Amino acid sequence: MHKDSLQSLIALRLTHGVGPVALQHLLAYCPNPQNIYKLSKSRLMRIPEIGEKTASAILQKNHFKTAESEIKWCEEKGIRIISYLDAEYPAWLKEIPDLPILIFVKGNMRINSVPWIAVVGTRTPDIYGKKMAEEFTRQLISSGVGILSGLALGIDAEAHKSALQNKGITAAVLGHGLDRIYPWRHAKLAEQICNSGGCLITEYLSGTPPDAVNFPSRNRIVAGICKAVLVIQAAQTGGALITARLAFDYNREVFAIPGQIGQKYSEGCNHIITKQIAQLVQTPSDILEQLGWKENMPPLPLPKIQKTEIPLHPDEKKIILLLEEGDISIDTLSEKSGFPISQLQSRLLSMEIRELIRFLPGKKISIKNN
C-alpha cells in the first residue's frame, strides 16, 4: 500500500468512533483511504456505522502526525504494516466480520506460509496441563502446521516453547504495541519466536499498553487466523474460553482436553465440550484425524479464494438469501427480513457501493450479476 494511503488508514484507525466494522464500511464506500477525508460531512453520515460525531471526528484530521511517526518507527524497527487489502494479509482472518483493517508484524515469516492451530488455556496450569501442552504441540508440529497463541503465562508459553524445542513454527498475537512485551518475563521468548522463523502480531500501534480491554479483541485475531483452536485447562471465565467461543462463531474447529470434575481449571473445557462448542480429544491424533491431516504431511492449502472485499455482515447475508428468490421491492424486503426500512436502507447503500446489489425501475432490488 502507498505510504500516503497507509498514513490515512492509520489516522482513521486512531479516530474516535471508527472501529473495525465502521472502517470496513468507510473503505467499502471509498476504497482509497485518502479520499475519505475529501468527503463532506453529509456524505460521511450516509455511510453505515458513521454518525454525526464520528463524521465530525474524521474531518478534524487530528491523527496524521501520529500516523506519520508510526510508519517511520515501524520502518526503523523492521516492523511490517499489513492492510487487509494486501496479499500478505492472513487469508483466514479475512473471513471474520470484525477483521482488523491493519496488523503490525515483527519477524520475517509470511503468515500465509503455514496453516495455524491455536493452543490456549489457563495462566496457571498444573503439571498435567503443561505436559498436555508439550505433547499435543509436539505432535501437531509434525503435521506441518504452525502453533499460534498469545504469549501469556501458562499454557500459551508452554505451547510456544514446545514448538520452538521441536523446531516448529510459532507466532504470538499480542494485546499491545510492539514497543514492549507483556508479560516482561517473556521478552526472551518473544525474541526466540522471531529468530526461529515465527513472528509477533498485533493490531495496536506502538505506545499502546497491555490494558485488559485489549485482550478480548486480541483473542478474535487468534481465533480468526487459525484453522482450529485447542483448549488445554481453562476456568469457566477467561481469555481461553473467549477464544474458543469466537472460533466456534467463526466456523473454526474447536477442540478441548477434558479434565477432572470439580477442578477449577477443568470446568471451562468440560463446559464447552458439554455445550458442543468443542470436540473432546484425548490424543493429538484425534485432532489430526478430524482435520484430515497426517504427520509429516505438506502444509494445508489456504482458502482457494483469498477475498479482498469486505466480508458480508450477517444482515447482508440474510438480504442476499432473500434476493436469490427473485427481485423484490424494499417494502417487501423489509417485511420478509424483519429489518426496519431505515436499517435496511443503510445496509442496501453499502451493498450497492460494493456492487453486490442494484436498484431496478419500479423501486425493486436485485442481486448484481458479475
TAKA-V457274 format. One record per residue. N is the residue number from 0. RES is the residue in one letter. OMEGA is omega as a letter, one per 30 degrees, with the letter a starting at -180 (999 if undefined). BURIAL is # if it has 9 or more other C-alpha atoms within 8 Angstrom, else .. D_LAST is the distance of its C-alpha to the last C-alpha in whole Angstrom. Layout:
n | res | omega | burial | d_last
N | RES | OMEGA | BURIAL | D_LAST
N | RES | OMEGA | BURIAL | D_LAST
//
This chain:
n | res | omega | burial | d_last
0 | M | l | . | 26
1 | H | a | . | 28
2 | K | l | . | 32
3 | D | l | . | 31
4 | S | l | # | 28
5 | L | l | # | 29
6 | Q | l | # | 32
7 | S | a | # | 30
8 | L | l | # | 29
9 | I | l | # | 32
10 | A | l | # | 33
11 | L | l | # | 31
12 | R | a | # | 31
13 | L | a | . | 35
14 | T | a | # | 35
15 | H | l | . | 36
16 | G | a | # | 34
17 | V | l | # | 31
18 | G | a | . | 30
19 | P | a | # | 27
20 | V | l | # | 25
21 | A | l | # | 26
22 | L | l | # | 25
23 | Q | l | # | 22
24 | H | l | # | 21
25 | L | a | # | 23
26 | L | l | # | 20
27 | A | l | # | 17
28 | Y | a | # | 19
29 | C | a | # | 20
30 | P | l | . | 19
31 | N | a | . | 22
32 | P | a | # | 25
33 | Q | a | # | 27
34 | N | l | . | 26
35 | I | a | # | 26
36 | Y | l | # | 30
37 | K | a | . | 29
38 | L | l | . | 28
39 | S | l | . | 30
40 | K | a | # | 32
41 | S | l | . | 30
42 | R | l | . | 27
43 | L | a | # | 27
44 | M | l | # | 29
45 | R | a | . | 25
46 | I | l | # | 24
47 | P | l | # | 24
48 | E | a | . | 27
49 | I | l | # | 28
50 | G | a | . | 32
51 | E | a | . | 34
52 | K | a | . | 36
53 | T | l | # | 33
54 | A | l | # | 32
55 | S | l | # | 36
56 | A | l | # | 36
57 | I | a | # | 33
58 | L | l | . | 34
59 | Q | l | . | 38
60 | K | a | # | 36
61 | N | a | . | 39
62 | H | a | # | 38
63 | F | l | # | 37
64 | K | l | . | 41
65 | T | l | . | 40
66 | A | l | # | 37
67 | E | l | # | 38
68 | S | l | . | 41
69 | E | l | # | 39
70 | I | l | # | 37
71 | K | l | . | 41
72 | W | l | . | 42
73 | C | l | # | 39
74 | E | a | # | 40
75 | E | a | . | 43
76 | K | l | . | 43
77 | G | l | . | 40
78 | I | l | # | 38
79 | R | l | # | 34
80 | I | a | # | 32
81 | I | l | # | 28
82 | S | a | # | 26
83 | Y | l | # | 23
84 | L | a | . | 20
85 | D | l | . | 23
86 | A | a | . | 22
87 | E | a | . | 26
88 | Y | a | # | 25
89 | P | a | # | 26
90 | A | a | # | 23
91 | W | a | # | 24
92 | L | l | # | 25
93 | K | a | # | 21
94 | E | a | # | 21
95 | I | a | # | 23
96 | P | a | . | 23
97 | D | a | . | 26
98 | L | l | # | 25
99 | P | a | # | 27
100 | I | l | # | 26
101 | L | l | # | 28
102 | I | l | # | 31
103 | F | a | # | 34
104 | V | l | # | 35
105 | K | a | # | 39
106 | G | a | # | 39
107 | N | a | . | 38
108 | M | l | . | 36
109 | R | a | . | 32
110 | I | a | . | 31
111 | N | a | # | 28
112 | S | l | . | 31
113 | V | l | # | 32
114 | P | a | # | 31
115 | W | l | # | 33
116 | I | l | # | 35
117 | A | l | # | 37
118 | V | a | # | 41
119 | V | l | # | 42
120 | G | a | # | 45
121 | T | l | # | 48
122 | R | a | # | 50
123 | T | a | . | 53
124 | P | l | # | 53
125 | D | a | . | 56
126 | I | l | . | 57
127 | Y | a | . | 55
128 | G | l | # | 52
129 | K | l | # | 52
130 | K | l | . | 53
131 | M | l | # | 50
132 | A | a | # | 48
133 | E | a | # | 49
134 | E | a | # | 49
135 | F | a | # | 46
136 | T | a | # | 44
137 | R | a | # | 46
138 | Q | l | # | 45
139 | L | l | # | 41
140 | I | a | # | 42
141 | S | l | # | 43
142 | S | l | # | 39
143 | G | l | # | 38
144 | V | l | # | 36
145 | G | l | # | 37
146 | I | a | # | 39
147 | L | l | # | 37
148 | S | a | # | 40
149 | G | l | # | 41
150 | L | l | # | 44
151 | A | l | # | 46
152 | L | l | # | 50
153 | G | a | # | 50
154 | I | l | # | 47
155 | D | a | # | 45
156 | A | l | # | 47
157 | E | l | # | 49
158 | A | l | # | 45
159 | H | a | # | 45
160 | K | l | # | 48
161 | S | l | # | 48
162 | A | l | # | 45
163 | L | a | # | 47
164 | Q | a | . | 50
165 | N | l | . | 48
166 | K | l | . | 46
167 | G | l | # | 43
168 | I | l | # | 40
169 | T | l | # | 40
170 | A | a | # | 38
171 | A | l | # | 39
172 | V | a | # | 37
173 | L | l | # | 39
174 | G | a | # | 40
175 | H | l | # | 41
176 | G | a | # | 41
177 | L | l | # | 42
178 | D | a | . | 45
179 | R | l | . | 47
180 | I | l | # | 47
181 | Y | f | # | 47
182 | P | a | # | 50
183 | W | a | . | 52
184 | R | l | . | 53
185 | H | l | # | 50
186 | A | l | # | 50
187 | K | l | . | 51
188 | L | l | . | 49
189 | A | l | # | 46
190 | E | l | . | 47
191 | Q | l | # | 48
192 | I | a | # | 44
193 | C | a | # | 43
194 | N | a | . | 45
195 | S | l | . | 45
196 | G | l | # | 41
197 | G | a | # | 39
198 | C | l | # | 38
199 | L | a | # | 39
200 | I | l | # | 36
201 | T | l | # | 36
202 | E | a | # | 33
203 | Y | l | # | 37
204 | L | l | # | 38
205 | S | a | # | 42
206 | G | l | . | 44
207 | T | a | . | 43
208 | P | l | . | 45
209 | P | l | # | 45
210 | D | a | . | 45
211 | A | a | . | 45
212 | V | a | . | 42
213 | N | a | # | 40
214 | F | l | # | 40
215 | P | l | # | 38
216 | S | l | # | 35
217 | R | a | # | 36
218 | N | l | # | 36
219 | R | l | # | 32
220 | I | l | # | 31
221 | V | a | # | 34
222 | A | a | # | 32
223 | G | a | # | 28
224 | I | a | # | 29
225 | C | l | # | 31
226 | K | a | # | 30
227 | A | l | # | 33
228 | V | l | # | 36
229 | L | l | # | 40
230 | V | l | # | 42
231 | I | a | # | 46
232 | Q | l | # | 48
233 | A | l | # | 47
234 | A | a | # | 49
235 | Q | l | # | 47
236 | T | l | . | 46
237 | G | a | # | 45
238 | G | a | # | 42
239 | A | a | # | 42
240 | L | l | # | 41
241 | I | l | # | 38
242 | T | a | # | 36
243 | A | a | # | 37
244 | R | l | # | 35
245 | L | l | # | 32
246 | A | l | # | 32
247 | F | l | # | 32
248 | D | a | . | 29
249 | Y | l | # | 27
250 | N | l | . | 27
251 | R | l | # | 29
252 | E | l | # | 32
253 | V | a | # | 36
254 | F | l | # | 39
255 | A | l | # | 43
256 | I | a | # | 46
257 | P | l | # | 48
258 | G | a | # | 52
259 | Q | l | . | 55
260 | I | l | . | 55
261 | G | l | . | 57
262 | Q | a | . | 56
263 | K | a | # | 54
264 | Y | l | # | 52
265 | S | a | # | 51
266 | E | a | # | 50
267 | G | l | # | 46
268 | C | a | # | 45
269 | N | a | # | 47
270 | H | a | # | 45
271 | I | l | # | 42
272 | I | a | # | 43
273 | T | a | . | 44
274 | K | l | . | 41
275 | Q | l | . | 39
276 | I | a | # | 37
277 | A | l | # | 39
278 | Q | l | # | 40
279 | L | l | # | 43
280 | V | l | # | 44
281 | Q | l | . | 47
282 | T | l | . | 47
283 | P | l | # | 44
284 | S | l | . | 43
285 | D | l | # | 42
286 | I | a | # | 39
287 | L | l | # | 39
288 | E | a | # | 39
289 | Q | a | . | 36
290 | L | a | . | 34
291 | G | a | . | 34
292 | W | l | # | 36
293 | K | l | . | 39
294 | E | l | # | 42
295 | N | l | . | 41
296 | M | l | # | 38
297 | P | a | . | 35
298 | P | l | # | 33
299 | L | l | . | 30
300 | P | l | . | 27
301 | L | l | . | 25
302 | P | a | . | 21
303 | K | l | . | 19
304 | I | l | . | 16
305 | Q | a | . | 18
306 | K | l | . | 15
307 | T | l | . | 16
308 | E | l | . | 14
309 | I | l | . | 16
310 | P | l | . | 17
311 | L | l | . | 17
312 | H | l | . | 20
313 | P | l | . | 22
314 | D | a | . | 21
315 | E | l | # | 18
316 | K | l | # | 17
317 | K | l | # | 20
318 | I | l | # | 18
319 | I | l | # | 15
320 | L | l | . | 17
321 | L | a | # | 18
322 | L | l | # | 15
323 | E | l | . | 14
324 | E | l | . | 18
325 | G | a | . | 16
326 | D | l | # | 16
327 | I | l | # | 19
328 | S | l | # | 21
329 | I | l | # | 22
330 | D | l | . | 25
331 | T | l | . | 25
332 | L | l | # | 22
333 | S | a | # | 25
334 | E | a | . | 27
335 | K | a | . | 25
336 | S | a | # | 24
337 | G | l | . | 28
338 | F | l | . | 27
339 | P | a | . | 28
340 | I | a | # | 27
341 | S | l | . | 27
342 | Q | a | . | 26
343 | L | a | # | 23
344 | Q | l | . | 22
345 | S | l | # | 22
346 | R | a | # | 20
347 | L | l | # | 17
348 | L | l | # | 18
349 | S | a | # | 17
350 | M | l | # | 14
351 | E | l | # | 13
352 | I | a | # | 14
353 | R | l | . | 12
354 | E | l | . | 9
355 | L | a | # | 9
356 | I | l | # | 10
357 | R | l | # | 11
358 | F | a | . | 15
359 | L | l | . | 16
360 | P | a | . | 19
361 | G | l | . | 22
362 | K | l | . | 21
363 | K | a | # | 19
364 | I | a | # | 16
365 | S | l | # | 12
366 | I | a | # | 9
367 | K | l | . | 6
368 | N | l | . | 4
369 | N | 999 | . | 0
//
